[in-house]
Amino acid sequence: MKNEKLQIVNKKGIKLQAYLELPANQKPNYFVIFAHCFTCSSTLSAVKNISRSLTNHGFGVLRFDFTGLGRSEGEFADSHFSANVDDLIAVNDFLKENYKAPSLLVGHSLGGAAVLVAASKLDNIKAVATVGAPAAVDHVKHLFSHGIDQIKNKGKVEVNIGGRPFKIDEEFVSDFDKTDLLDIVKTLRKPLLILHSPIDTIVGIKNAEQLYHNAHHPKSFVSLDNADHLLSKSEDSKYVGNIIATWVERYFKAKENIMLETNGEQLVGHLNLIEDNFTTSIQTKNHSMLADEPSSFGGDDFGPSPYEYLNAGLIACTAMTLKLYAQRKQWDLKEVFVYVTHSRKHSDDLGIEIDRPTYLDHISKKLKFIGDLNNTQKERLKEIASRCPVHKTIASEVIFETSIL
């Protein structure tokens, strides 16, 4: 997964902080916009977990901070509900212009209400998923009801919401009364997934019932048993992301992940010089991976570098060889860590005397064993580590045969 930080300007000229997360191959089939909960931000652990679960299913996810929240510009008083919807539309337009039009909106709590309204305004949105969403936008007013009476006299007051101070004004408060969310849901006519916890004490489960009752099919409900409103347990938020990804497959046309033909060889690599920089797709018959160069070398850092893959092969072979040897000897080896670094070192620094001193390839391999092992056993494992097939291949003279197809 690759995370790219963005700044998106809304119609008021306010810069919204956003993060675009892409699947491993950097080529998502569909894009998703995630709207966070009231007074939260896009860096909430639940938001990140849901987003990353979606990227694991091939989606590109854009999560962002509403006006006046997180790292976005603006004042919280300007982050009333209508402004949230406008922010969503601005983010939607940014994706359309710079990447690809999003197809799915996902919203948490009041963000769920915002995506329902935004979806009613955006033709490119084909499905909506809400998590712990209220059935009425003004549901959140009870969170700052202690300051509403003072607004008429002072114009703008500071209220405490969730232990944090926020300044609100009359427009902020009155805007929550302008939207009839259930009426919008009745006319939405797009696939809707409602996820809600039956023990949610912030937005009660009755809200999910009202949303579901007023929505038209296709509609679905999933109960988030034993989850709190903020999905503070990581297993709950990861579950939500996986459920959304699986559910939406019903409504989005499946796009085949085309595998490269290995032509009878063990691996094949492909670099499209027109579309990509250094990013190279590598595939076996059943598995795929990406290689790239780090940013310091002019790459996009979408995957390990070629030498990191070389080191990875040595690490994997070493660990597997040690496992087999320890099992055969019935030694108490529970875990093994293999640390490898490739570099170029001068023969003089390595204490190697050769006719023409020069720089040589140098591989450092360090081993860490977990288990009840004595020093003799550890030394023997160290010897065996040098006998794994990949280690012997790298250390020996290799004959290459290159041909053109």
N, C-alpha and C positions, 0 to 999 in steps of 0.2 A: 504494500500500500504506500502511496506517495501523498504527502500532505503539502498543499500549496497555500500560502497565505495571500489573501487578496483584499483589496479595498474597493467597495462598490458605492458609487454615489447615488443617493436617492433623489427624488424630484425636488427636494428642498436644498440640495447641494451638500447634504450631510454625508460624511464618509462612514460607511458601515464596514466593520471588521468582519471578514469572512474567511473560511477555510474550505478548500476544495480537496476532497479525498478521492483518490482514484484506485481502482483495483490493481492487482499486481501487474497485469499486462498493459496498464495505462490506457486501455481502450474500452471504456464502459459501453454496454449495450444501451443503457438508459440512465438518465440523470434524475436525482432526487433533491428536493430542498427540504431541510429540516428547520422547524421553528421551535425555539425553546420556550420554557414556561415563564410565567409572570415573574419579573425581577431576577430571573436567572441569567445565564449566558451560554454561549455555544461551547464553552469549555467545561461545562458540567460533566462529570464522569459518565452519567447516564447517556447524555447526548453523544459523547465520543464513542461509547460502547455500541449504541444503536447504529451510528454511522459506520463504524468499522465492521459490524456484522453485515451491513448492507453491501459494503465494498467487497467483502469476501464472497458475496453472491454475484459479483460482476457489475454492481451499480457504481456510478459516480455520485458522490454526496456533497452538497454544498450546505454547510451549517454556518450561521452568521449571528451576530449580535444585533438585536433591535436598537433603534435610536435611543441613546442615553444609557445603554446598558453594556456590560462587558467592556470591550475596547472600542466600541463605536462612538462617534462624536455625538454631540447634542445633549440636551437636558432630559432627565427622566420625565419631567412634566410634559415634554413633547412626545413621549412614548405612549400616547393613549391608543386605544384599540384601532381606530381608523388609521393611525400612523403605522401601526404594526402591519396592517393589511397592505398599505402603500409600500412599506419596506419589502414585503414579500413579492409584490409585483415588480419592484425595481430589481430585485435579485433574479427573478424569473427572466426579465428582459435582458439582464447582463449575461445569463447563461445562453439565451437564444442568440445573442449577438456574437459572443466570443467562443462558445463551445457548441452546444446543441440544446434545443428546447427541452426543458425538464418534463417528465411525464407523471411523476408522483410527488405529492406533497405529504409530509409527515409532520405532525404537530403535537407537542406535549403540553398538557394543561391548557392555559389560555392560548398558547401557540396552536393547540388543536382547534380552538374556535377560529383563530385567524386563518388557518389553512382551509377551513370549510368555506369561509367567505371569499378568500382569494381564488379557490377552485371554481367558484361560481362565476368568476370574472375572466378566467383564463381558459381559452379553448384548448390549448396544448396539454393541459393537465387531464390525464385519463383516469386517475384513481387517487383516493385520499385515505390516509390512515391517521387516527387520533389516539392519543394515549392519555388517559385521565382527564379528558376534556369536559368542560362544563356545558350544560345545555342552554345556558343563558350567559351572555357576555357580562352582564352586571353582577354575576356571581362573585367577582373578585372585590366588589366594593366593600364587603364586610371587613376586608383586610386593613382598610384605611378609614373605616367609618368614624373612628375616634377623632379624625381631623376635619371631617366634612363641614361641621357646623362653624368651624373657625374660618373657613375659606371666604364666606360671605363678608366677614369683617376685615380680614387681613389680605385677601386676594390670593396669596400663595403661602402655604404653610408646610412645615416639615413634619412628616409622619414616620412612624417606625413600622416597617414591614419585614417580618422575618428576622428581626434583630438588627436591621440596617436602616439608616435614615434616608428618606427620599423627600424631595420637594414636589408638591403637586398644586395645581390650581383648579379653578372652576371648570375650564374647558376639559381638563384631564378627567374630571369626575363625570361631567355630563355626557361625554362621548360614549361612555359605557352603556348609556340608555338608548342609543340611536339604532342599535342593530337587533333585529328579531332573528336570532340564530336558528330557531326551529323552523321558521318560515323559509329560510334559505335552504335548510336541509331538505325540506319537503320538495323543493324544486331543483335540487342539485343534479339528480339523475346521473350520477357517476358511481362506480364501485366504491363502497365505503367500508373500511375496517375499523371497528371500535374496540379498543383494548382498555380495560379498566379493572382496578382492584376492588374486590367486594369489601375490603377493610380500609379503603381510602378515607381518611378523616378530613382531608382538605377539600376534595371534590367528591361528594358521596356517590355511591354506585347508582343512585336514582337518576343521576344525570345521564349515564350511559343508557339506561332504559328509555329515557325520553328521546335521546338522539336516535336510538335504534327504531323506536316506535314511529317516529316521524319520517325516517328515511325510506326511500323506495329500494326495492331489490335492483341490483345485487348488493346486499349488505351482509356483514358478518360481525360477530361479537366473540371476543376471546377474553376469558376471565384470567386476571393476573393474581392467582391465589397467593395470599400472604405477602404481597408486595406493598410497600408504602407509596405515597403519592410521588415522591421524587425518585423512585426506583433506586434507592441508595445501595442496594445489594447488586453487585455486578452481574450475578447470574440472572437477575430479573431483567436488566436492560439488554443483556446479550440475547436473552430469550425473545424479547420484544423485536429486536432487529431481525432475528432469524425467522420469526413468525411472519413479519411484514414481507420479507423477501420471498418466502414460500407462497404466501397468499396472493401476492400480486402477479405471480407467474400465470395465474388463471386468466388474467386479463391482458397481459402483455405478450405479444408474439415472441415465441422462443427464437433466439438467434444462436445458430450453431457455432461453437468454438472450433473453427477449422484447424485441424492439426496438420502440420507439415509432413510430407512424405519422406521417410528416412531412406527410401530406396535401398533397403537391405542393410544399411549401416547402423551402428549403435546410436548415433546422434546426428542431428542436422541443425545447423545454425543459419539464421537469415537476418540480414541487415538491409532495410529499405533506405537507401541513401537520400531519397527524395523526401520521405516523411519523417525520418528519424535522424538523430545526430550520431551517437555511438550505440544507442540501445539495440541490442541484438537478441532476437528470440532464439531460444535453444530448446529443442524437444527430443525426447526419446519416443519410443512407440506409445508409451502410456503417460508420460509426464512432460510438463513444460516449465520453463524458467526464463529469467531475463538476465542478461549481462550488460554492464554499462561501465563507464568511467566516472570517477568522482567529479564533483563540480570543480575542484582545484585543477583538474586536467582538461576542463572544457566539456565534460559530460553532464548528463542530467541526473546521475546517481539513482537511476531507477532499479538498479540491481547490483550485485557484487561485481567486482572487476575480474578480468581474466585470471590474474594471479590469485585472487581470493578464491576463485573456483578451483584452481590447482591446489591451493592449501586445503580447501574443503574436502576434496577427494582424498587427500592424504590423511586428514583428520578422521573422516568416516571409516576408511580402511583400517587405520590404526586402532580405533576404538572397537571395531567389530572383531579384529584379530585378537585383541586382548581379552575380550569377552569369551570367545571360543576357547582360548588357551586356559583361562582361569576356570571355566566350567569343566573342562576336561580334567584339570588337576584337582577339581573340587575345592578351590581356594575361595575364601570369603571376600570376593571382590564385588561390592554392591554398586559402585559408580566409578566411572573414569572420566576425567577431563583431559582433553588434548588441546594444547595451545600452540599454534604454528604461525610463524612470520617468515616471509621470504624477503630477502634483500640482496644487494650487491656489496661485497666486501673485498678489500684488496688482499691479495695473497700474503703480503707482509704482515698485515693486521691479524691474519688467521694463523700466522706462524708456519706457513707452508712454503717450502723452498722449491722453486721451479726455475727453469732456465731463463724464462722471460716473465718476470713478475707482472701480474695483471689483476684486474677485478674478476671475481668469481661469483657465481650464484651461491647464496648461502641460505639454508633453511634452518631455523631454530625450532626445535620441537620440545615442548615441556609437558610433563605428565603429572597428573594429580590423581591419587587413588583413594577411594573411600571404602573402608572395610577393615576387618581384623587381619592385617597382613604384617609379617615380620620383614625386616630389612632384606633378608635373602630373597624372599618372594618378590619384593618390590624391584630389586636389582634384576631378577630374572624377567619380570614383566618389561622392564626397560629394554632388555636385550630383544625380547620378542617384538617390541614395538617397531624395531628396525627391520623386521622380517615380513611385515605385511606386504602384499603384492604391489600396492601403489608405491610404497617407499622404495622397494627394490627396482621398480620400473624407473622412477625418477633418478635413482642413484646409478643406474646402468646406462650403457650406450644404447640409444634408441635409433632404430632405422626407420626413416620416414619415406613414404611413397606417395607423392602428390600427382594427381592427374586432373584433366579438365573434362567435364561432362558436356 
